[in-house]
Amino acid sequence: EPEVTQTPSHQVTQMGQEVILRCVPISNHLYFYWYRQILGQKVEFLVSFYNNEISEKSEIFDDQFSVERPDGSNFTLKIRSTKLEDSAMYFCASSAGSFRGNSPLHFGNGTRLTVT
Amino acid sequence: DQQVKQNSPSLSVQEGRISILNCDYTNSMFDYFLWYKKYPAEGPTFLISISSIKDKNEDGRFTVFLNKSAKHLSLHIVPSQPGDSAVYFCAAGQSGNTPLVFGKGTRLSVIA
């Protein structure tokens, strides 16, 4: 079964540094998402992306965050200047359609980001 | 603001018995609901969904029940198996490209 792949699985960075988290969504999917889960807390929506632009973003997704689909396969999340509170598991997801009752999100295994 | 609540952080069930995981929501605009299962070091995996026009959806050992008037849904797993041990997330959303809202999860342990 096709799957969403994320690299790296674990990223350690110093506060203030830039990080790029990478994702390869399922190839025929059109909608892409980033979620994150801070340890012990719920999975939180960050951003959704469709047709080469952001379709929705949460309050968490401030100016320090950006997403890009640089080619036909990769979907990246960039954090410009990391803060301690950015430490979390970041999940990429994709779906075939927008009505997610019939097009459920498929998640990658996540990137654990540790900011020191 | 917790729009989706899973009030039980953990649940232990004996193998072969029924597991019932509960979820409450506050936003009456939600019109579809999903359950995801998550193993350690893996991403959430889609399990089963239900739209607001139904009150029950079944897939093998998994059944989701929706009570719209109570804004409550539940996932029944029967019979429970040790491989079902995982964290189960309830998620809800509205039609169109609006983001899913997740609950905090319930850790299910199925004891052999």
Chai-1 contact restraints between the chains, C-beta under 6 A:
chainA,res_idxA,chainB,res_idxB,connection_type,confidence,min_distance_angstrom,max_distance_angstrom,comment,restraint_id
A,K42,B,F102,contact,1.0,0.0,6.0,A-B,restraint_1
A,K42,B,K104,contact,1.0,0.0,6.0,A-B,restraint_2
A,V43,B,F102,contact,1.0,0.0,6.0,A-B,restraint_3
A,F45,B,P99,contact,1.0,0.0,6.0,A-B,restraint_4
A,S48,B,P99,contact,1.0,0.0,6.0,A-B,restraint_5
A,S55,B,N97,contact,1.0,0.0,6.0,A-B,restraint_6
A,E56,B,P99,contact,1.0,0.0,6.0,A-B,restraint_7
A,F91,B,G43,contact,1.0,0.0,6.0,A-B,restraint_8
A,S98,B,G96,contact,1.0,0.0,6.0,A-B,restraint_9
A,S98,B,N97,contact,1.0,0.0,6.0,A-B,restraint_10
A,F99,B,S95,contact,1.0,0.0,6.0,A-B,restraint_11
A,R100,B,G93,contact,1.0,0.0,6.0,A-B,restraint_12
A,G101,B,Y32,contact,1.0,0.0,6.0,A-B,restraint_13
A,G101,B,S49,contact,1.0,0.0,6.0,A-B,restraint_14
A,G101,B,S51,contact,1.0,0.0,6.0,A-B,restraint_15
A,P104,B,L34,contact,1.0,0.0,6.0,A-B,restraint_16
A,P104,B,F46,contact,1.0,0.0,6.0,A-B,restraint_17
A,F107,B,G43,contact,1.0,0.0,6.0,A-B,restraint_18
A,F107,B,P44,contact,1.0,0.0,6.0,A-B,restraint_19
A,G108,B,G43,contact,1.0,0.0,6.0,A-B,restraint_20
A,N109,B,E42,contact,1.0,0.0,6.0,A-B,restraint_21
A,N109,B,G43,contact,1.0,0.0,6.0,A-B,restraint_22
A,G110,B,G43,contact,1.0,0.0,6.0,A-B,restraint_23
